[in-house]
């Protein structure tokens, strides 16, 4: 995802990057079930998150996330309902 954000964001014809969820909710992070099933991959999975967050921060155009339903943020362990 980091490469996609960087490539799209550097395209002079692009004015904004939109990240949206498909399905019932939005998860901003890794798949917790995958982490539980493959604890040896935690460094790799977290590196992917870091690179994606870094790409969003460095993006040359605004990055917008469109969320709906529930939102899961693994860092805080909270579940919020999007309005």
N, C-alpha and C positions, 0 to 999 in steps of 0.2 A: 504494500500500500504506500510505503514511503516513496518508492520510485515513481509510482503513478502520480502522486501529489506533486512531486518535484517536476516531473515532465510536463504535466498539464499546467501547473502554475507558471512555468517559464515560457509557455506558448504565448506569443504576443497577441494572438486573437482571443485568448481567454481573459475574461474580466472577473470571474469568481469561480471558486471550486465549491461544489455542493456535495456533502457526504450525507447520505440518508440511509435509513434502515429499511430492510425488507422483512416482512413478517409482523409478529405481534409486538415487538419491542426493539430497544436499541441497547447494545452493549458496547461501551467504550473501553475496550481492553481485550484481554485474552479469554479464551474459553476455559472457565474454571474446571469443567469436567475433564478437558484434555490435560490440564496441568495435574489433576489428581491421578489420571491414568498413566501419565508419563512425567513423573517428577524429575527425571534426569534431563528433561528439556527446558527446565525453568529459566535457565540463563538465556537460551536461544529465544524463547517466547518473550521474555522481558526485553531483550535487545530489539526485537521487532517493534514492540510498543515504543521504546525510546526513540528509535529511528523514525517512526511515524509521527510522534509528537514533535520531534525536531523538524521534520519536513513541514508540518503544519505551521510551526512558528516561523520558519524561514521562507515560507511561500511568498512569492512576489505579488499575489493577489489575495483578497480576503478569502478565508475558508469558513464556510457556514455548515453547521450540522442541523439536519431536520430530523427531530425525534418525535416519536408518537408512542402511545401506549406506555409501557414501563421502560425505565432507564436503569441499567445496572452499572454501577461504578465499583469495580473490584477493590480499588484502593481504599475506599471508605467503608466498603461492605454494606452500603445502604442501597435501598431500592426506592426510587421516587416515581411518582405518577406524573407524566407530562400533561400539561393542560392544553 
